[in-house]
């Protein structure tokens, strides 16, 4: 027996509700606009991280050595403030990281590096610096050697940093 129209409608409603109960309920993001904003913000942040990881400069490595220490310069061609120096004492094998103080200014084109203040392993001495001469922010052809002066306390050492040979 088919039944009346109201009876058929009630059976259809019961059948539909039975099917809906078996489905997994997904969160409805359109009812809660703050959830939609959070999801949108997370997607935008993840997407934008790719833009910050790209570099607009290339590193070129230079090496120099005295009787007490060895210096390795990572010169950032195109953004000189991204350069850094690692100074290794030969007797103790202790490494000190130096960072750029400011961009080259004036005609001298010298740039000074100071020990990294964030490096807690090193004890910063008075007048500890490394100055590189004739440095440009960007090079078409990189120089084969760079003249430098390293100062510790009241003593200064002159040295030359030579371009590292490319590995094939």
C-alpha positions as a LaTeX table, in Angstrom:
\begin{tabular}{lrrr}
\hline
Residue & $x$ (\AA) & $y$ (\AA) & $z$ (\AA) \\
\hline
Unk1 & 0.00 & 0.00 & 0.00 \\
Unk2 & 1.37 & 3.36 & $-1.06$ \\
Unk3 & $-0.45$ & 5.56 & 1.42 \\
Unk4 & $-1.43$ & 9.18 & 1.44 \\
Unk5 & 0.74 & 12.04 & 0.33 \\
Unk6 & 1.62 & 13.10 & 3.88 \\
Unk7 & 2.59 & 9.57 & 4.75 \\
Unk8 & 4.91 & 9.33 & 1.69 \\
Unk9 & 6.52 & 12.66 & 2.55 \\
Unk10 & 7.26 & 11.51 & 6.10 \\
Unk11 & 8.87 & 8.32 & 4.80 \\
Unk12 & 11.06 & 10.33 & 2.38 \\
Unk13 & 12.18 & 12.67 & 5.15 \\
Unk14 & 13.05 & 9.74 & 7.40 \\
Unk15 & 14.99 & 8.05 & 4.58 \\
Unk16 & 17.00 & 11.21 & 3.84 \\
Unk17 & 17.84 & 11.87 & 7.47 \\
Unk18 & 19.05 & 8.29 & 7.78 \\
Unk19 & 21.50 & 8.83 & 4.88 \\
Unk20 & 22.74 & 12.14 & 6.28 \\
Unk21 & 23.50 & 10.63 & 9.67 \\
Unk22 & 25.85 & 8.10 & 8.08 \\
Unk23 & 27.98 & 10.78 & 6.33 \\
Unk24 & 31.00 & 12.30 & 8.05 \\
Unk25 & 30.25 & 15.85 & 9.05 \\
Unk26 & 32.72 & 18.38 & 7.68 \\
Unk27 & 33.16 & 21.78 & 9.31 \\
Unk28 & 31.19 & 24.46 & 7.57 \\
Unk29 & 33.57 & 27.39 & 7.08 \\
Unk30 & 30.94 & 29.70 & 5.64 \\
Unk31 & 28.90 & 29.77 & 8.86 \\
Unk32 & 31.91 & 30.89 & 10.94 \\
Unk33 & 33.68 & 33.72 & 9.12 \\
Unk34 & 36.59 & 33.81 & 11.60 \\
Unk35 & 37.52 & 30.23 & 10.65 \\
Unk36 & 37.56 & 31.24 & 7.00 \\
Unk37 & 39.85 & 34.16 & 7.82 \\
Unk38 & 42.24 & 31.89 & 9.72 \\
Unk39 & 42.40 & 29.40 & 6.86 \\
Unk40 & 42.91 & 32.20 & 4.32 \\
Unk41 & 45.68 & 33.78 & 6.44 \\
Unk42 & 47.53 & 30.47 & 6.80 \\
Unk43 & 47.35 & 29.82 & 3.06 \\
Unk44 & 48.68 & 33.33 & 2.32 \\
Unk45 & 51.56 & 32.97 & 4.79 \\
Unk46 & 52.65 & 29.62 & 3.41 \\
Unk47 & 52.42 & 30.92 & $-0.13$ \\
Unk48 & 54.48 & 34.04 & 0.65 \\
Unk49 & 57.33 & 32.10 & 2.29 \\
Unk50 & 58.60 & 31.12 & $-1.14$ \\
Unk51 & 59.19 & 34.79 & $-1.99$ \\
Unk52 & 61.40 & 35.33 & 1.09 \\
Unk53 & 63.65 & 32.36 & 0.45 \\
Unk54 & 64.94 & 33.61 & $-2.89$ \\
Unk55 & 68.30 & 35.37 & $-2.86$ \\
Unk56 & 69.27 & 38.21 & $-5.15$ \\
Unk57 & 73.00 & 37.66 & $-4.71$ \\
Unk58 & 75.64 & 35.00 & $-5.11$ \\
Unk59 & 78.39 & 34.11 & $-2.62$ \\
Unk60 & 82.01 & 34.07 & $-3.70$ \\
Unk61 & 84.57 & 32.69 & $-1.25$ \\
Unk62 & 87.97 & 34.18 & $-0.45$ \\
Unk63 & 90.69 & 32.80 & 1.83 \\
Unk64 & 93.61 & 34.35 & 3.66 \\
Unk65 & 96.08 & 33.15 & 6.27 \\
Unk66 & 98.55 & 34.56 & 8.77 \\
Unk67 & 100.75 & 32.73 & 11.28 \\
Unk68 & 98.03 & 32.92 & 13.96 \\
Unk69 & 94.73 & 32.58 & 12.13 \\
Unk70 & 92.94 & 31.81 & 8.88 \\
Unk71 & 90.16 & 33.96 & 7.40 \\
Unk72 & 87.34 & 32.77 & 5.13 \\
Unk73 & 85.28 & 35.54 & 3.52 \\
Unk74 & 81.88 & 34.80 & 2.00 \\
Unk75 & 81.39 & 37.84 & $-0.24$ \\
Unk76 & 77.78 & 38.44 & $-1.24$ \\
Unk77 & 77.98 & 39.89 & $-4.75$ \\
Unk78 & 74.94 & 42.12 & $-5.19$ \\
Unk79 & 74.23 & 42.73 & $-1.48$ \\
Unk80 & 77.42 & 43.48 & 0.43 \\
Unk81 & 75.62 & 43.54 & 3.80 \\
Unk82 & 74.97 & 39.81 & 3.39 \\
Unk83 & 78.71 & 39.06 & 3.54 \\
Unk84 & 80.38 & 37.40 & 6.51 \\
Unk85 & 83.83 & 36.38 & 7.67 \\
Unk86 & 84.80 & 33.30 & 9.67 \\
Unk87 & 88.14 & 33.64 & 11.44 \\
Unk88 & 89.72 & 30.40 & 12.68 \\
Unk89 & 92.59 & 30.47 & 15.16 \\
Unk90 & 95.14 & 27.86 & 14.08 \\
Unk91 & 96.34 & 26.85 & 17.56 \\
Unk92 & 92.95 & 26.35 & 19.20 \\
Unk93 & 90.74 & 25.79 & 16.11 \\
Unk94 & 88.32 & 28.33 & 17.64 \\
Unk95 & 86.03 & 30.06 & 15.13 \\
Unk96 & 84.76 & 33.62 & 15.36 \\
Unk97 & 82.06 & 34.98 & 13.05 \\
Unk98 & 82.30 & 38.58 & 11.84 \\
Unk99 & 79.44 & 40.55 & 10.31 \\
Unk100 & 79.33 & 43.79 & 8.32 \\
Unk101 & 78.92 & 46.99 & 10.31 \\
Unk102 & 77.65 & 49.21 & 7.46 \\
Unk103 & 77.69 & 49.52 & 3.69 \\
Unk104 & 80.81 & 51.05 & 2.09 \\
Unk105 & 80.70 & 54.83 & 2.07 \\
Unk106 & 82.93 & 57.44 & 0.50 \\
Unk107 & 85.77 & 57.11 & $-1.97$ \\
Unk108 & 87.83 & 54.67 & 0.09 \\
Unk109 & 85.32 & 51.86 & $-0.53$ \\
Unk110 & 86.41 & 50.14 & 2.66 \\
Unk111 & 84.06 & 47.94 & 4.65 \\
Unk112 & 84.55 & 46.94 & 8.28 \\
Unk113 & 83.48 & 43.69 & 9.93 \\
Unk114 & 83.02 & 43.30 & 13.69 \\
Unk115 & 82.51 & 40.13 & 15.75 \\
Unk116 & 78.92 & 38.93 & 15.81 \\
Unk117 & 77.36 & 40.16 & 19.08 \\
Unk118 & 74.88 & 37.26 & 18.96 \\
Unk119 & 77.68 & 34.71 & 19.22 \\
Unk120 & 77.87 & 33.98 & 22.96 \\
Unk121 & 80.80 & 31.57 & 22.63 \\
Unk122 & 83.31 & 34.32 & 21.83 \\
Unk123 & 84.72 & 36.94 & 24.12 \\
Unk124 & 84.85 & 40.25 & 22.25 \\
Unk125 & 88.14 & 42.06 & 22.76 \\
Unk126 & 88.89 & 45.75 & 22.44 \\
Unk127 & 89.35 & 47.01 & 18.90 \\
Unk128 & 88.67 & 43.69 & 17.23 \\
Unk129 & 87.80 & 44.23 & 13.56 \\
Unk130 & 88.56 & 43.25 & 9.98 \\
Unk131 & 88.56 & 45.90 & 7.25 \\
Unk132 & 88.44 & 45.08 & 3.54 \\
Unk133 & 89.63 & 47.70 & 1.06 \\
Unk134 & 88.36 & 48.58 & $-2.43$ \\
Unk135 & 85.06 & 46.78 & $-2.02$ \\
Unk136 & 82.05 & 47.47 & $-4.22$ \\
Unk137 & 78.44 & 46.49 & $-3.58$ \\
Unk138 & 78.20 & 44.72 & $-6.91$ \\
Unk139 & 80.85 & 43.45 & $-9.33$ \\
Unk140 & 80.73 & 42.58 & $-13.01$ \\
Unk141 & 84.05 & 40.77 & $-12.64$ \\
Unk142 & 85.08 & 39.74 & $-9.14$ \\
Unk143 & 88.63 & 40.62 & $-8.07$ \\
Unk144 & 91.18 & 37.82 & $-7.68$ \\
Unk145 & 92.48 & 39.24 & $-4.39$ \\
Unk146 & 91.24 & 41.62 & $-1.72$ \\
Unk147 & 93.47 & 43.62 & 0.62 \\
Unk148 & 92.50 & 43.50 & 4.28 \\
Unk149 & 93.60 & 44.63 & 7.73 \\
Unk150 & 92.81 & 42.65 & 10.85 \\
Unk151 & 92.99 & 44.46 & 14.19 \\
Unk152 & 93.08 & 42.83 & 17.61 \\
Unk153 & 93.57 & 45.02 & 20.66 \\
Unk154 & 96.39 & 47.38 & 19.62 \\
Unk155 & 97.98 & 45.09 & 17.03 \\
Unk156 & 97.10 & 45.13 & 13.31 \\
Unk157 & 97.93 & 42.56 & 10.65 \\
Unk158 & 97.84 & 43.19 & 6.91 \\
Unk159 & 96.78 & 40.31 & 4.75 \\
Unk160 & 95.47 & 39.44 & 1.32 \\
Unk161 & 92.43 & 37.31 & 0.67 \\
Unk162 & 92.57 & 35.21 & $-2.48$ \\
Unk163 & 89.63 & 33.98 & $-4.47$ \\
Unk164 & 88.89 & 30.29 & $-3.96$ \\
Unk165 & 89.26 & 28.11 & $-6.99$ \\
Unk166 & 85.98 & 26.75 & $-8.36$ \\
Unk167 & 85.39 & 23.05 & $-7.82$ \\
Unk168 & 84.36 & 21.08 & $-10.88$ \\
\hline
\end{tabular}
